[in-house]
Amino acid sequence: MKKISHILLIALFTIGATSCRKSFLDVNNNPNQTTSASYQLVLPAALNSTAYYVTTGNEFANYWMGTWAISNSYVPISTEITFTFSNAYHQDRWSGFYYSINNFNYIDQAATASSDYFYAGIAKAMKVYCYQNLVDIYGNIPYSQALQISSYPRPKYDADTAIYASLFKQLDSARTLINNWNADLTPAPTETSDIMFSGSNSLWLKFINTLELRMLLRFTNIAKPAYYDAELSIVNNDANGFLGVGESALSNPGYSSSADAKLNPFYAAYGYNAAGNVTDNYGYYRANAYAIDFYNSNNDPRIGFFYAANALGNFAGNDFGVQGTAANKDISGIGISSSTQIGIIDKPSQSSPILTSFESLFLQSEAVQRGLISGDLKELYKSALQESFAYCGLTKTDATTYYSQSSDLVNIDSTADPLKTILTQKWASINAINPLEVYADYRRTKIPADLPGSKAKSAGAIPLRLLYPQTEISTNPDNVKAQGGINIYSKIFWVK
């Protein structure tokens, strides 16, 4: 992936590319020349690029959360497995989300100028989604000055607490805009523009509420800000509710196997190219022994969705951070599926998840347990597992059999610790689908408590954040320096 500095990213308004190869959603002929495009045309490109950065390039979170490891056919990068990585480590998380934010900001401004409240509301909601991911990974970031390159070529950093406060206001604004949308004045986005919800204002309002609930739960173990109760009341009183059964936020602009640039991004990054040949990553990433042990010990049939059986027909994993073939346990591949085996690398046309129904239902279940919203905790939990099993190609009966086991990590009816059960199963369900959310859950709750992190001898505890990217240090050094002595254990404000 080509590394792009934040400043250059904002200065060069290129729309729709989601990787270094040319995308079928590109709308500019010359990426170095500013051009104008209708906000209706920019929306699918912006949604697609967001899905790309949610589903790919987050290997660090899969490692740290105990789901991925490294093949014993490769020598691990020592700085990666010992947590001594530099500012150049995974810096495309920064440029990627800012890239999407810039596009959504363009949509917001253009749609607002045209009194097209539906598009403006979508854009505001998605800006919040991207900014939240950035804050959750980096803490203080450029925000109030970030998109004003002519006035602020080196934007200041805003406090993570202040950004979150603003993001709640932006969600309120997005909700109001969509509620006030008049179909007689401006048509709803079509399915070719809105590649996530096909112009359903009801689903977008549910998405906004679900995103807000996710953000409210970030305050689990810290003092609540003054605005917290008001925002919680808004969510509770909104009749639209949250994303439920069959209502996953999935992006699909028309993925197909006709060309590399049209493949589902996860499939292309970790599976196969359009010719059916494996990618470089195909053999590099492996199942983590921690996750394999969990699925095996709990008789979890989803193991065959998240991982491919090894040459012996078994599921087994490697330890992340252990070098040498003697310490690695097997040759089981992660997400490697043949044309006849369902898996997270399923087919080139599969949709890209942005916020799944089962994540939403787990959020709701946790919120009920904590007394934040009303509802049936157990039914929400069981619905979450049923949705996860359906996503894995399994049946409701399979899910019922699974959650009827006696294990406290599975059975919500008999567990002595419902929160541990809910969050453990959320971890097990979102394996590699949205590792950033699992990483956030771990940092705020320390569940699962026994995650191994890295087993390299000199490795410390699981990092609490990424470092500011080297590209930002090179282009905005004074403002980065003003953040003080940031290291991988510097806490985001909501971290436990």
Secondary structure, 3 states (H helix, E strand, C coil): CCCCCHHHHHHCCCCCCCCCCCCCCCCCCCCCCCCCCCHHHHHHHHHHHHHHHHHCCCHHHHHHCCCEEECCCCCCCHHHHCCCCCCCCCCHHHHHHHHHHHHHHHHHHHHHHCCCHHHHHHHHHHHHHHHHHHHHHHCCEECCCCCCCCCCCCCCEECHHHHHHHHHHHHHHHHHHHHCCCCCCCCCCCCCCCCCCCCCHHHHHHHHHHHHHHHHHCCCCCCCCCCHHHHHHHHHHCCCCCCCCCCCEEECCCCCCCCHHHCCHHHHHHCECCCCCECHHHHCEEEEHHHHHHHHHCCCCCHHHHECCCCCCCCCCECCCCCCCCCCCCCCEECCCCCCCCCCCCCCCCCEEEECHHHHHHHHHHHHHCCCCCCCHHHHHHHHHHHHHHHCCCCHHHHHHHHCCCCCCCCCCCCCCHHHHHHHHHHHHCCCCCHHHHHHHHHHHCCCCCCCCCCCCCCCCCCCCCCCCHHHHHHCHHHHHCCCCCCCCCCCCCCC
